[in-house]
Amino acid sequence: MMVECDDAVARDASPTEPLLQLAAAGYERAQRDRIRYGEQLRAILQGRDARWEASVDGITDVDALLREIRETGGGPVPILGKLYAAAWKQECEMGAQMQSLIGRHPAWPWLRRVKGVGSVLAARLLSRLDLARAPSPASFWAYCGLGTVAAEELVCDRCGARVFVSPGTRVAAAHTPPSGRGRCSGTLRPRGLTDEVRVAQGRPRRGERAPYDMEAKTICYLIGVSFVRCGGPYREVYDERKLHLASTHPDWPAKRMHLAAVRATVKRFLADLWVAWHDAEDAAAAERGAPATASRQ
């Protein structure tokens, strides 16, 4: 992880961890390739790619044909079909490897009981986290891009509205004036950073390096969406947070309220994961007669 900590909390990595990292990296790479090749094939099958003179007449179920190509190769462009099938095969193989390895991870006995987190999502997340370099749950949040930063204040030169955004964000859309009536299309100009409000970290601009792990942030978002769909205790956290936001920020659009509630839910999950992982490490250390991890003593 990128979060720094004292050498006192360092520990030797379990042999499982580098293997899990390799399997997760292979899975994510194969998944990206499979999606890219699949979208190319979809464009050809739907006649949207003029570079290929493939026979696509009479095709009514593109998804069914893509599944067939994924399993067997071939299709209107055979070499592309083979690449698509190979990426799918590697994705499945790496997924199976992750499922095998995750069972040996100290946090898995707790994670397997969490509704909405399957073995693949759990393995992908754990492969990117390092407990030894996370002195607090906030370290997990920061590494996964869920920490907050001082907001940049934007002020409208027409209506005087104040808008708080992640530093560097430019807002071109209309906004609500202080009167609360109608919409104002005046220009929002930056006034500088303020400690008055904290906001979520924004995405890095083109060419900039992200201060967090973007892949881990994506995985956390997928876990949050899974919580919402699957129900369970973390769905209750989501619902409670959404009700709170509806009462405190009634002017927020539905999408912003949903994303903020998902974010708060995943942060609760990461905090619980940090505690459960530490407890498992401490229990294993006690069995070996070793001292507990330094950050929990």
N, C-alpha and C positions, 0 to 999 in steps of 0.2 A: 504494500500500500504506500501511498505518498505521504501519509500522516507520520510525522516524526515522533519518536518516543525515546525514553532512556534505554540504555543497554540493559538495564536491570530487568526489563520485561522481555528481553529477547529469549528465544528458545529454539531448539533444533526443530526444523520442519519435519513432520511425519513423512515417511516415504510415499504415503498416499497422496499428499498434496501436489507434488510436481507432476505425478501421473494424472491427477484430476485436471490440473492446469493444461496439460498437453491434450487430453481428451476434449476438454471444453473448447480450446482454441481450434482444434480440428473440426469439431461440431459446428462452431460459429462460422468458420471459413467455408465449410461445405454447404451450410444453410444459405449463406450469401450467394454462393455460386449457383445453387439449385434455384433460388428465386430469380437470379439474373437470367439464367438460361430459360427458365420457365416463362418469363415475361417476353423474351425474344420469340419463343415458340408461339406464345399466345398472339403476338402481333402478326406473325406469319399466317397462322391459322385463320385469323380474322381479316386477313387481307390488308392490314395497316402498314406493312413493311414492303415498300415498292421495290426493294433490292432483290426480292426473291419472287420468282415466277412459279410458285408452288400451287398445286391444285388443291383448292380449299372449298370447291363447290359442294353444297349439300351438307356441310358440317353444321349441326344444330347444338351439339353439346361439347363445347371446347374443353370444359373441365374434365369430362370423361376421357376425351382423347389424350389430354395431358397426363392423366393418371396412367393410361396405357403406355404412353411413351416413357414415362418415368420408370415403369416396371420393366420394359423390354427394350428401350432404345428405339431407333428408327424414326418414323414420322416424316414430314415433308422435307426436312433437311437432315439426313441421317447422321452426319457428324455432330450436329447440334443436339440431336436426340440422344446420342451416345454420351455426350458431355453431361446432359441433363440427368440421364439415368445413373451415370457414375457419381455425380454429386449427391444424388438421392441415396445411393448405396452407402457412400462414405458417411453421410449424415446419420443414417440408421446405425451404422457400425459404431460411430463415435458416441451416439446416444446410448447404445447398449453398454459401451465401455464405462460411460459416466454412471449409469445405473448400477453397474457392478462395483465401481469404486466408492460411490457415495455411501454405501452401507458400512464402510470402514472409517468414515469421518466421525469425529467425536460429537458433532452437533446434529448428526442425522437422527438419532433416537428422538430428539425433541422435534426436529423439522418434519419427520414423517407423520406426526400427529397434527400438524398445522393444515387445516382445510384450505385448499387453494394453491398449495405449493407442492408440485409433483417432484419426482426425483430429478428430472432434467433441469427444470428451473432452479432447483436447490443446488444441483451440482454446478451449474453455470455461475451462480452467485458466489458460492463458497470458493470456487476456483480463483476468484478475484479479490477475496478478502483475506487479511492476515491479522489474526487476533493479537499476535505478539507486538504489532505496531499500532494497536488501537487501544490507548489507555482509557477510553471512555466510549459509550455509545455514540457520542457526537463525532468521534473519529470515523465510524462507519458512515454516518450521514454525510460528512464532508467528502469522504472518498467517493461516495455514490452520487455526488452532486445535489444533495438534498439540504445542505446547509444554507444559511441566509447571509446576505451581505447588506451593507448600508446602501440605501436606495439613492438614486439620482432624482432630484426634483425637477420636473418640467412645469413651466408656467405658461399659460396661454396669453399671448399679447393682445387678445381681443376681449375675452371675458374674465380673465384672471384666474381661471381654474388651475388647481395644483394637481399634478399627476405624478405618482412615484413609480419608477421603473428600475429594472436592473441597469447598472452603469453601462453606458454606451448604446442603450436602446433608443431608437427613434420611432415616435408614434405619429403616423400620418392620418389615422382614422379620426372621424369626428368624436367629440367627447361631450360629456354632460357639463353644462355651465354650473357655477355655484348656486344659481337660482333653482336648479333641479328641473327646469322646464325646457323641453326641446333639446336640440343638439347644436353644438358649436363646431365650426370647421376652422377656427383660428389656428395659427401656428403655435405649437408647443415648443418653447425654447428652454434649453438646459440652464439650470441655476447652480448646479453643483451637488455634491454628495451631502446627505443629511443623516444624522444618527437618530432622527425622530422616527423614521420608519425603516424597517428591514424587509427585504424582498428575496425571493428565490434567485439563485444564480442563473444568469442567462446562458444561452449557447455561445460558444466562442465564434468570433467572426472568421471569415475565410483567411487562412494563413496563420491564425492564432492558435496557440496550444491551450487546450482546456485545462483548468486547474483541478479537474476531477476526472474520474474514469467514465467516459461517455458510454461505454458498453455496459458498465455496472449500472449506470442510471437507466439505460433502456431495460435491463433485466428487472430492475426494481419497479419500473412502470408496468411491465408485463405482470409482475407478481401482484401489484396493486389492482390492476384490472381483473385478475383472476379472483382476488378476494371479493370484489364487487359481484362477480358473476356466480361464484360458488357458495356464497353465504358463509355462516360460521361466525366466530368471535370477532374476526377482523372486519367482517362486513358490518357488524354492530358498531365498531369504532368509526368506520366510514360514515354510517348513518348519523351517528351522534355529532361528528365533526361537521357534516353538511348542514344539519339543523342549526348548529351554533353559527356557522357562517351565514346562513340565511337570515338570522336575527341580527347579526352584527354588521353584515355587508349586504343589505337588501338591493343595492344598486349593481352588484356584480352580475355579469351574465352567467347563464347556467353552466357553460363550459368551464369558465374560470373557477366557479364554485366546485364543480366536480373534480377538476385537476388538483385544487388545493386540498380537498378532502382525501383524495387518493394519496397525495404527498404526505399528509399527516398520518394516514394509516400505515404507510410503508415505514415511516420513521418509528412508529410504535413497534412495528414488527422487527426492525433492525435492532432496536433497544432490547427487545425480548430475546432476540437471537444472540446478542452480545452476552447477556446474562447466562443464557442456557449453555452457550459454548464455554464460557468461563467455568461454570459449575461442572461441566463434563471434564474439562481439563484438570480442575482441582480434584475431582473424585479419582481420576486416573493417577494423578500425582500421589494422592493419599495411599492408594493401593501399592504404589512402588516405594512408599516411604519417603518421597521427595516433598519439599515445601510447596505450598500453593503458589500460584502465579503472583508476582510482586504487586500488580495493580489491584489485587483483591485482598491482600493481607491487612 
